[in-house]
Amino acid sequence: MNRPRRVFRRFAVLAALTTLCGASVVDAAETRNVVLVIADGVRWQEVFTGADATLLDDNDKALKAKYWDDDPDVRRRKLFPFLWQTVATRGQIYGNRNKNSVARVTNTMWFSYPGYNEMSTGVADPRIDSNEYGPNPNVTVFEWLNTRPGFAGKVDVFATWATFADIFNGARSKLPIRSGATLVDDQDRSARGRLLSELYQTTTRLEGADPYDSFVHVVLREHLRVNHPRVLFVGFGDTDVFQHMGRYDAFLDTAHSFDGYVAELWQQLQSMPAYKDQTTLIISTDHGRGSGLKQWKDHGSDNPGSDAIWIAVIGPDTKPLGERHDVPLVTQSQIAATIAALVGEDLKKLNSNAAPPLRDVLAGH
């Protein structure tokens, strides 16, 4: 009887060591930097099936030639080539409701500010019921990470929408928020800086002080070249603006441009030693929209389907599982904890009510 017990004890010790070693492998993530990129108000329908036949103008032959095909898989690659040829082959993408992959917001408002708060804090806040709510009372994962060892001064925000100054509560967080009129640095007296400032001042804008997405792309590209932030938020807004205007043609073009901007961003990151194979890119949207000839233009709780979103992830710790199907529900609120977990932090230390991370995109899961 004594010999089997000794053998059992040896196996128990080996099992414990294996467990410890396994845990270290799981925790040994390669991600050092995280970039969250948002395309405002882009529906899951276009992401997974491409241009909508009911909204595409049959008389616009050039637009149809560019974005239409009878095969929805071909259509979506035409509209979002980087998303489908790179991210969906080397990473993961959630939200195709036709394949039992549901991604949704948990806030009940189904528009921008509540969505950005949810994705950046991990919790929906019913108090935030307007895009004009004012400074966010909640601490975002970006503000929190900026206080963590190794991240101070390494967290940046770039976006078109001026309201991000409130969403990330610049006055309290002290984050460098470049959005709206502050995106272009009018103190930059270099030839490039003066040109950008002149273009911004002389370009007719669609909404208030908000610049076009192209400005974000150019400013961000130069910022990355000179500075090396570890955590970055990038918010593009043209897609939402043109949909509200009912310009489906312009929406398709801006959605396609967005995909190109993200492709160039990824190529730049992969070309830099500080980022190459050490960076995870998360791509998503703040809300969905309605369906139909009129409802596609708008979103909100009175537009069914506006809670539907999509989430895509690519990086060194994310297994290449591609387009997910037949998977449990994922939510917008999980993005914040996912950002934290990818760089080795636990968002529960900030807020015990925060939603858990997307486990399948993390190392070892």
Secondary structure as UniProt FT lines:
FT   HELIX           2..27
FT   STRAND          33..39
FT   TURN            40..41
FT   HELIX           44..49
FT   TURN            53..55
FT   TURN            58..59
FT   HELIX           61..67
FT   HELIX           72..79
FT   HELIX           81..82
FT   HELIX           83..87
FT   HELIX           88..90
FT   STRAND          92..94
FT   HELIX           97..99
FT   STRAND          103..104
FT   HELIX           112..121
FT   TURN            126..127
FT   TURN            131..132
FT   HELIX           141..145
FT   TURN            146..147
FT   TURN            149..153
FT   STRAND          155..159
FT   TURN            162..163
FT   HELIX           164..167
FT   TURN            168..169
FT   HELIX           170..173
FT   STRAND          177..179
FT   HELIX           180..182
FT   TURN            186..187
FT   HELIX           191..202
FT   TURN            208..209
FT   HELIX           213..226
FT   STRAND          231..236
FT   HELIX           238..244
FT   TURN            245..246
FT   HELIX           248..271
FT   TURN            273..278
FT   STRAND          279..284
FT   TURN            293..294
FT   HELIX           295..297
FT   TURN            301..302
FT   TURN            304..307
FT   STRAND          311..314
FT   TURN            316..317
FT   STRAND          322..323
FT   STRAND          330..331
FT   TURN            332..333
FT   HELIX           334..342
FT   TURN            343..344
FT   HELIX           347..349
FT   TURN            352..353
FT   HELIX           359..361
FT   TURN            363..364
//
